[in-house]
């Protein structure tokens, strides 16, 4: 029997642990979605265009884009996050323009009947690439290409590998609501792989109750590697930035954002 992948352990078996992180990031989705709107405008995505947000988490971008007039479909692996996304979309009054469905990035096109494609744009945000290795990332980028129309746009945002090398911290401690995450992080120069251990605790008064420990491994990319990967999957890179605000990329940029044309 194959061993459980860390994404299954964290997003499917213990989704409440990462849900606390998603909820804490909810407010940031407002500014980031405004930045995305500016990116879409710059690269010709129609004002009421169809947008694929995958993975979408609890819909912090999908719902805001829907409020701006885009027609959005969000896809995620975790039913718990999708349920929360639908609840938030209902609260924001955008359920008529934003829909959510379950799906795996590695088989993304299988989540859609042929009649629902193509999209004018797709977004992959918050370092949601690199979970399954480089070969899988190539397949994932090809899956987006199946769903985006010719001339359509892919906006990809990931952590900047070069900044990780320069500023890597071996330990971190963060609180998200009543959850505390203690992480041990190791960067492997030979593979550009992060080998982390995340320990999740729930606050019980003055005590911490251990919930789950998840070993997390993911591949991080420098800009030239990401451009090569996109090209191999059939995407033409139009521009690269150091964030969704379209500032120039640098070694110290926390994220890399690439806009690529189908």
Secondary structure as GFF3:
##gff-version 3
##sequence-region A 1 262
A	DSSP	alpha_helix	6	7	.	.	.	ID=ss1
A	DSSP	pi_helix	8	13	.	.	.	ID=ss2
A	DSSP	alpha_helix	15	24	.	.	.	ID=ss3
A	DSSP	alpha_helix	28	42	.	.	.	ID=ss4
A	DSSP	beta_strand	50	54	.	.	.	ID=ss5
A	DSSP	alpha_helix	62	67	.	.	.	ID=ss6
A	DSSP	beta_strand	71	76	.	.	.	ID=ss7
A	DSSP	alpha_helix	79	92	.	.	.	ID=ss8
A	DSSP	beta_strand	98	102	.	.	.	ID=ss9
A	DSSP	three_ten_helix	105	111	.	.	.	ID=ss10
A	DSSP	three_ten_helix	114	116	.	.	.	ID=ss11
A	DSSP	beta_strand	119	124	.	.	.	ID=ss12
A	DSSP	alpha_helix	134	147	.	.	.	ID=ss13
A	DSSP	beta_strand	148	159	.	.	.	ID=ss14
A	DSSP	alpha_helix	161	167	.	.	.	ID=ss15
A	DSSP	beta_strand	171	176	.	.	.	ID=ss16
A	DSSP	beta_strand	179	188	.	.	.	ID=ss17
A	DSSP	beta_strand	193	204	.	.	.	ID=ss18
A	DSSP	beta_strand	207	219	.	.	.	ID=ss19
A	DSSP	alpha_helix	223	232	.	.	.	ID=ss20
A	DSSP	beta_strand	236	241	.	.	.	ID=ss21
A	DSSP	beta_strand	255	261	.	.	.	ID=ss22
###
